[in-house]
């Protein structure tokens, strides 16, 4: 049990020392690409993150959402 506490006390020190020495991270985190099974979901997801150009686009979004 004391080994666990010792690990948690030292882990930040180890990470900081590794960064200061110029060594890169051991793991590289990447974002996974989201794939949708239904084209309707993909359309809604795309429209949620883009501003509406006009009223027609807003109506299309609402129809797809429904």
Beta strands, then each sheet from edge to edge (+ up, - down):
end
